[in-house]
């Protein structure tokens, strides 16, 4: 069974069809790139997966749980990192992580262990006792990635997760995505950084104007050549 299953999903905003009969399945053990030009429907799709938008037609399930009819169970299985790292401005980073842990029902012992691990990965303790309103973009991104990792999701959905990170923490994030997949989870990553896709992802789906236009391994989608060149050829019309 796929950890993420999208079947015949469409979503319109007035006369604009943002997503058009999209079907996609992502199995356990996979880091999957979700590519497309601006306005292709990537963020709309991700918001439907995360339960923030409801599909007009079709179904989406996470680890067997429908995101509409069984939304609470589906959301316990996933973590979502949006393209803008949102924090509560009047909470510290540590308080935000504690808040996240409570939402997912982590007991304090497990939370303390995972908090220490997140600090080791993302070097949070140097700033996590300051209010989030004073954080840089990179610091915010490190906190939201740590929050996504706290409850060990089966499916991690990330929208431009590397923006604002320095090279060290880009490597940490990519290694964490691979670790989740190796441990039986899956990652869906939307990004414009195609060099990252070539080095870090197992398979690729490209959408344009709400429709899937390519799907397969990186080599299959690139057709044996350069992924960026092939992507531009497919989406230039």
Buried (B, 14 or more C-beta within 10 A) or exposed (E): EBBBBBBEBBBBEEEEBBBBBBEBBBBBBBBBBBBBBEEBBBBBBBBBBBBEBEBBEBBBBBBBBBBBEEBEBBBBBBBBBBBEBEBEEEBBBBBBBBEBBEEBEBEEEBBEEBBEEBBEBBBBBEBBEEBBEEBEEBBBBBBBBBBBBBBBBBBBBBBBBBBBBEEEBBEBBBEBBBEBBEEEBBBBBBBBBBEBBBEBBBBBBBBBBBBBBBBEEBEEBBEEEEBBEBBEEBBEE
